[in-house]
């Protein structure tokens, strides 16, 4: 029975020790990884999209999305410190809900990481073309090299998004070289984006006008089922910008002292990013306004041809919601053109860190699924010199690069959210179940009031899911059905657990002894 295939936690830990990744990351690097993924897409790419859905009410949208992430982060912190191996929600589900549901979680995470990486690659391309090539260099970048073909949703005259393709391949190569090297590179990019956002806050907050926050919620609290607009609809979209902390848990197997450092990286990165989101949004909306373009029915127009037509008119050409470079546009509007250009360059420099972390998370999940036999085991090979899963990294990077080259950003963030919310829901259930079935296992971090926190996480994830656009909601069941075909044809038959290949970890004497500061680091 597929629902009876539950892999014991001891077996998961034993497998990880036998074919493990190099442990090189500390608490600071993990926090920077989380900050690198969270701060970027939402602020530099999706701020104008969120304002079009919610208007000034986007401030509340960030609060709603952040609240769901906080309770989800607590669940992740406990289970990641208990199971310090790669695989994130997939591994956790395997240990509690069983192989079948674990496969659906791992498959759904492809929507989060790979689709997200492709979307951010396209977003980076927009900044590169608009800020660097056209505005700074004065070169008219050809359309056929900057967008996919029109029949795939691109622009008329488009053929391939060459910059998006190249940046995805570059980040793939960096990950192949090594995790430690990637973390150092990411730390530099995080410093750039934090500096840029700090400058933005300092310049825009003094320019805030209370009139720009009226009306506060032009799209209402709920825009209607399947509409994806309103404050809650914007929260469902902006959730995409918060989910970087999940990538931290995927790095648990490559973390030194994971029982301590994983919770620090998870919660620390989320708190830092939440503060920045609120301050930057207040500065942007308060300084130049953030009212959406409304349709004839009094509802904010969704992304599409009609909105694009309105944004091309003189009335809305300078609106925040119509800008492709929202933060740079705000600074240009209030008279800080030079700094605005620097903000554009900061986005151009920093967005690759988001692509890096999303690729990192996806490859590690595929690595563990292959190690469990659900995917071809060749994917779990570790490079003898760089100690990274180079085969799966290269394959994943090629897929992401091709998608970025030929498909537009469009509704990719909403599609990615559908898979992410499902995975987070399963993690919350797993934490609650483990408290019941394995209460005595050591937990370096324990969720306070776990029943309440897990329940709030489940409710929050379901709530945001049903406030996504209808098209995004339908993607998840369709994608799951495709995944089940793959599982039936390969994973079910080749699963190590299904074939009785289960390694049970017998603790050694030193593992039963109390932890002594300095001893574990020396081992």
C-alpha positions in Angstrom: 0.0 0.0 0.0 1.5 3.3 -1.0 -0.1 5.1 2.0 1.7 2.6 4.3 5.2 3.5 3.0 6.4 5.7 5.9 10.2 6.1 6.2 11.4 6.1 9.8 13.2 9.2 11.0 16.2 7.1 12.0 16.4 5.7 8.5 16.3 9.1 6.9 19.1 10.3 9.1 21.2 7.2 8.4 20.8 7.6 4.6 21.9 11.2 4.8 25.0 10.2 6.8 25.9 7.5 4.2 25.6 9.8 1.2 25.8 13.2 2.6 26.6 16.7 1.4 29.5 18.8 2.8 28.5 20.8 5.9 29.9 24.3 5.4 27.1 26.8 6.3 26.7 28.6 9.6 23.9 30.6 11.2 25.0 33.9 9.5 25.2 32.3 6.1 21.8 30.7 6.5 20.3 34.0 7.5 21.9 35.7 4.5 20.6 32.9 2.3 17.0 33.5 3.5 17.4 37.3 3.2 18.8 36.8 -0.3 15.7 34.9 -1.4 13.1 36.9 0.4 14.2 40.4 -0.3 14.2 40.8 -4.0 11.3 39.5 -5.9 8.6 41.2 -3.8 10.2 44.5 -3.5 12.0 45.0 -6.8 9.6 43.1 -9.1 6.1 42.7 -7.5 5.6 45.9 -5.6 3.7 47.5 -8.5 1.7 44.3 -9.1 0.6 44.2 -5.4 -0.3 47.9 -5.5 -2.5 47.3 -8.5 -4.4 44.6 -6.6 -4.7 46.4 -3.3 -3.7 50.0 -3.6 -2.3 51.5 -0.3 -3.9 48.5 1.4 -0.8 46.6 0.2 0.6 47.4 3.7 -2.0 45.2 5.2 -1.4 42.6 2.5 2.2 42.3 3.7 1.0 41.9 7.3 -1.3 39.1 6.3 1.3 37.2 4.2 3.9 37.8 6.9 1.7 36.5 9.6 1.1 33.2 7.7 4.9 33.0 7.2 5.7 33.5 10.8 3.6 30.6 12.0 4.8 28.4 9.1 8.4 29.4 10.0 7.9 28.2 13.6 6.7 24.8 12.3 9.7 24.7 9.9 12.1 25.6 12.7 11.1 22.7 14.9 11.0 20.0 12.2 14.1 21.2 10.5 16.1 21.0 13.7 14.7 17.5 14.3 15.5 16.3 10.8 18.7 18.2 9.7 18.8 16.8 6.2 18.2 18.1 2.7 14.8 17.9 1.2 12.7 20.3 3.1 8.9 19.6 3.2 9.4 16.5 1.0 11.6 14.8 3.6 9.4 15.8 6.5 6.3 14.5 4.8 8.1 11.2 4.0 8.8 10.7 7.7 5.2 11.3 8.8 2.6 11.1 6.0 4.3 8.5 3.9 5.8 8.2 0.5 2.7 8.9 -1.6 2.0 12.3 0.0 5.7 13.1 0.2 6.0 12.7 -3.6 3.1 15.1 -4.1 4.9 17.6 -1.8 8.2 17.3 -3.6 6.5 17.6 -7.0 4.6 20.7 -5.8 7.8 22.3 -4.6 8.9 22.3 -8.3 6.3 25.0 -8.8 7.9 27.1 -6.0 11.5 26.8 -6.9 11.9 26.2 -10.6 9.0 28.3 -11.7 10.1 31.0 -9.3 13.7 30.9 -10.5 12.4 31.3 -14.1 10.2 34.2 -13.1 13.0 36.1 -11.3 15.3 35.5 -14.2 12.9 37.2 -16.5 12.5 40.0 -13.9 16.2 40.5 -13.8 16.3 40.6 -17.6 13.8 43.5 -17.5 16.0 45.5 -15.1 19.1 44.7 -17.2 17.5 45.8 -20.4 15.6 48.9 -19.0 18.1 50.3 -16.5 21.5 49.2 -17.8 21.2 48.8 -21.6 18.6 51.3 -22.6 18.7 54.0 -19.9 22.4 54.0 -19.0 24.0 52.9 -22.3 21.4 54.4 -24.6 21.2 51.2 -26.7 17.8 50.1 -28.1 17.8 46.4 -27.2 16.2 44.3 -29.9 12.8 42.8 -29.1 13.6 39.4 -30.6 16.4 39.0 -28.0 14.4 40.3 -25.0 11.1 38.3 -25.0 9.7 35.0 -25.9 7.5 34.4 -29.0 4.0 35.9 -28.9 2.3 32.4 -29.1 3.9 31.6 -25.8 2.7 34.8 -24.2 5.7 37.0 -25.2 5.8 40.2 -27.2 5.1 40.7 -30.9 8.4 40.2 -32.6 9.9 38.3 -29.7 11.9 35.1 -30.1 14.1 34.5 -27.0 14.9 36.3 -23.8 18.6 36.0 -24.0 19.6 37.9 -20.8 17.2 35.7 -18.8 18.7 32.5 -20.3 22.3 33.6 -19.6 21.7 34.7 -15.9 20.0 31.3 -15.1 22.9 29.4 -16.6 25.4 31.6 -14.7 23.8 30.9 -11.4 23.7 27.2 -12.2 27.4 27.2 -12.8 28.0 28.9 -9.5 26.0 26.3 -7.6 28.0 23.5 -9.3 31.3 25.0 -8.1 30.3 24.8 -4.5 27.8 25.7 -1.7 30.3 27.7 0.3 31.4 29.7 -2.7 27.8 30.4 -3.5 27.1 31.6 0.0 30.0 34.1 -0.1 28.7 35.5 -3.4 25.2 35.7 -2.0 26.5 37.6 1.1 27.8 40.4 -1.2 24.5 40.6 -3.1 22.6 40.8 0.2 24.7 43.7 1.3 24.0 45.5 -1.9 20.2 45.1 -1.8 20.0 46.0 1.9 22.0 49.1 1.4 19.8 50.1 -1.6 16.6 49.5 0.3 17.9 51.4 3.4 18.7 54.4 1.1 15.2 54.2 -0.4 13.5 54.2 3.0 15.6 57.2 4.2 14.7 59.2 1.1 11.0 58.4 0.8 9.6 58.3 4.3 10.1 62.1 4.8 8.1 62.6 1.5 5.0 60.6 2.7 1.7 62.4 2.5 -1.4 61.1 4.3 -3.6 61.9 1.3 -1.8 59.2 -0.7 -3.3 56.6 1.6 -6.9 57.6 0.7 -8.8 55.5 -0.3 -6.9 52.9 1.6 -8.5 49.8 0.1 -10.0 50.7 -3.3 -10.3 47.0 -4.2 -11.8 46.1 -0.9 -10.7 43.5 1.5 -11.8 40.6 -0.7 -12.0 41.0 -4.4 -14.1 38.0 -4.9 -13.4 34.3 -5.4 -10.8 33.7 -8.1 -10.3 37.4 -8.9 -6.9 37.7 -7.2 -7.5 41.4 -6.3 -8.2 43.2 -3.1 -6.1 43.3 0.1 -6.2 39.5 0.6 -5.7 38.8 -3.1 -2.6 40.9 -3.0 -1.5 39.0 0.1 -1.8 35.8 -1.8 0.4 37.2 -4.5 3.0 38.8 -2.3 3.4 35.6 -0.3 5.7 34.6 -3.1 8.2 37.2 -1.9 8.2 35.8 1.7 8.9 32.2 1.0 12.7 32.3 0.9 12.9 30.9 4.4 11.9 27.5 3.0 15.2 27.5 1.1 17.0 27.7 4.5 15.5 24.4 5.6 16.7 22.7 2.4 20.2 23.6 3.4 20.0 21.8 6.7 22.2 18.9 5.6 24.9 21.3 4.6 24.8 23.2 7.9 27.2 23.1 10.8 25.3 22.5 14.1 21.9 22.5 12.3 19.9 22.1 15.5 21.0 25.6 16.5 21.6 27.3 13.2 18.6 26.3 11.2 16.0 27.9 13.5 18.2 31.1 13.7 18.4 31.3 9.9 14.7 30.6 9.4 13.2 33.1 11.9 16.0 35.7 11.7 15.7 36.1 7.9 11.9 36.3 8.1 12.0 39.1 10.7 14.6 41.1 8.9 12.7 40.9 5.6 9.3 41.8 7.2 10.7 45.0 8.5 12.1 46.0 5.2 8.9 45.1 3.3 6.8 47.3 5.6 9.1 50.3 5.4 9.7 50.2 1.7 6.1 49.8 0.9 5.1 52.7 3.2 7.7 54.9 1.5 6.7 54.0 -2.0 2.9 54.4 -1.6 3.2 57.4 0.8 5.5 59.4 -1.4 3.8 59.2 -4.8 0.6 57.3 -4.2 -0.3 53.7 -5.1 -3.9 53.8 -6.4 -4.7 51.0 -8.8 -6.1 51.4 -12.4 -9.8 50.7 -12.0 -12.1 49.0 -14.5 -15.6 50.1 -15.5 -17.0 47.9 -12.8 -15.0 49.7 -10.1 -12.6 46.8 -9.5 -8.9 47.0 -10.1 -7.9 45.7 -13.5 -6.1 42.4 -13.5 -2.8 42.0 -15.3 -3.3 41.7 -19.0 -3.8 43.6 -22.3 -6.5 46.0 -20.9 -4.3 47.1 -18.0 -1.3 47.5 -20.4 -3.4 49.7 -22.7 -4.4 52.0 -19.8 -0.9 52.2 -18.5 0.2 53.4 -21.9 -2.0 56.5 -21.6 -0.8 59.8 -20.3 -3.2 59.6 -17.3 -1.5 56.5 -15.9 2.0 56.5 -17.5 3.6 57.7 -14.3 1.6 55.7 -11.9 3.4 53.4 -9.5 1.2 50.4 -10.5 2.3 50.8 -14.2 6.0 50.9 -13.5 8.3 48.0 -14.4 11.0 49.4 -12.1 8.8 50.6 -9.2 11.4 51.7 -6.7 13.6 53.5 -9.2 10.5 55.1 -10.6 9.5 56.4 -7.1 12.8 58.1 -6.6 12.8 59.6 -10.1 9.3 61.0 -9.4 10.3 62.7 -6.1 13.5 64.2 -7.5 16.2 61.7 -6.7 17.0 60.6 -10.2 20.6 59.7 -9.6 19.7 57.5 -6.6 16.9 56.1 -8.6 19.4 54.9 -11.2 21.5 53.4 -8.4 18.4 51.5 -7.1 17.9 50.1 -10.5 21.5 48.9 -10.6 21.1 47.5 -7.1 18.1 45.4 -8.4 20.1 44.4 -11.4 23.0 43.3 -9.2 21.0 41.7 -6.4 18.2 39.7 -8.1 20.7 37.0 -9.2 20.9 36.0 -5.5 17.2 35.2 -5.6 17.7 33.0 -8.6 20.7 31.4 -6.9 18.7 30.4 -3.8 15.7 29.1 -5.7 17.9 26.9 -7.8 19.7 25.8 -4.6 16.4 24.7 -3.0 15.1 22.9 -6.1 18.3 20.9 -6.7 18.5 19.8 -3.1 15.0 18.5 -3.1 15.6 16.5 -6.4 18.8 15.2 -4.8 17.0 13.7 -1.9 14.2 12.3 -4.0 16.8 10.6 -6.2 18.6 9.3 -3.1 15.3 7.7 -2.0 14.9 6.0 -5.4 11.9 8.0 -6.5 13.9 9.6 -9.2 16.9 8.1 -11.1 19.7 7.6 -8.6 22.2 9.1 -11.0 20.8 12.5 -10.0 22.1 12.0 -6.5 25.7 11.8 -7.5 28.0 14.2 -5.5 31.0 15.8 -7.3 34.2 14.4 -5.7 35.9 17.8 -5.6 33.1 20.4 -5.2 30.9 18.2 -2.9 27.7 19.3 -4.7 25.0 17.4 -6.5 26.3 18.5 -9.9 24.2 16.3 -12.1 20.8 17.4 -10.8 22.0 21.0 -10.5 23.0 21.1 -14.2 19.7 19.5 -15.3 17.6 21.8 -13.2 19.5 24.8 -14.3 18.9 24.0 -18.0 15.2 23.6 -17.4 14.9 26.9 -15.6 17.0 28.6 -18.2 14.9 27.4 -21.1 11.7 28.4 -19.3 13.1 31.8 -18.6 14.2 32.2 -22.2 10.8 31.6 -23.8 8.0 32.4 -21.2 7.0 35.7 -19.7 6.7 36.5 -16.0 2.9 36.7 -16.2 1.2 34.9 -13.4 4.3 32.8 -12.5 4.3 34.1 -8.9 0.7 33.0 -8.3 1.5 29.6 -9.8 4.5 29.2 -7.6 2.4 30.1 -4.6 -0.1 27.4 -5.2 2.6 24.7 -4.8 4.3 26.5 -1.9 1.1 26.8 0.2 0.4 23.1 -0.2 3.9 22.2 1.0 3.7 24.6 4.0 0.3 23.1 5.0 1.8 19.6 5.0 4.7 20.7 7.1 2.4 22.1 9.8 0.4 18.8 9.9 3.7 16.9 10.1 4.9 18.9 13.1 1.7 18.3 15.0 1.7 14.5 14.1 5.3 14.1 15.2 4.4 15.6 18.6 1.9 12.8 19.0 3.7 9.8 17.5 7.3 10.6 18.6 7.0 12.9 21.6 10.4 11.9 23.2 12.7 12.7 20.3 15.1 15.5 21.0 13.9 18.9 19.7 16.4 21.7 19.7 13.6 24.1 18.9 10.0 23.5 20.1 7.0 25.4 18.7 5.1 27.0 21.6 1.4 26.0 21.6 2.0 23.7 18.7 -1.6 22.8 18.3 -2.6 26.4 17.9 0.4 27.3 15.7 0.0 24.3 13.4 -3.8 25.0 13.1 -3.2 28.7 12.2 -0.6 27.6 9.6 -3.1 25.3 7.9 -5.9 27.8 8.0 -3.6 30.6 6.7 -2.3 28.5 3.8 -5.8 27.4 2.8 -7.1 31.0 3.1 -4.4 32.4 0.9 -4.7 29.6 -1.7 -8.4 30.3 -2.2 -7.6 34.0 -2.8 -5.3 33.3 -5.7 -6.5 33.9 -9.2 -8.6 31.0 -10.4 -6.1 30.0 -13.0 -3.4 29.6 -10.4 -5.6 27.5 -8.2 -6.3 25.1 -11.0 -2.6 24.6 -11.7 -1.9 22.7 -8.5 -4.4 19.8 -9.1 -3.4 19.6 -12.8 0.3 19.6 -11.9 -0.2 17.0 -9.2 -2.0 14.7 -11.6 1.0 14.9 -14.0 3.3 14.1 -11.1 1.3 11.0 -10.1 1.8 9.6 -13.6 5.6 9.9 -13.1 5.3 8.4 -9.7 3.3 5.4 -11.0 5.6 4.8 -13.9 9.0 5.1 -12.1 9.0 6.2 -8.4 6.6 3.6 -7.0 8.6 0.7 -8.6 12.1 2.0 -7.8 11.5 3.4 -4.4 14.1 2.2 -1.9 11.5 2.0 0.8 9.1 0.0 -1.3 11.9 -2.4 -2.2 12.8 -2.9 1.5 16.0 -0.9 1.3 15.8 0.9 4.7 18.9 1.9 6.7 18.3 2.2 10.4 20.7 4.4 12.2 22.1 2.9 15.4 23.4 5.6 17.7 27.1 5.5 18.6 28.4 6.0 22.1 29.5 9.6 21.4 26.0 10.4 20.1 24.4 9.3 23.4 26.8 11.5 25.5 25.7 15.0 26.4 26.8 17.8 24.1 30.0 19.6 25.3 30.8 23.0 23.8 33.8 22.7 21.5 33.7 18.9 21.3 31.1 18.6 18.5 33.0 21.2 16.4 36.2 19.1 16.7 34.6 15.9 15.5 
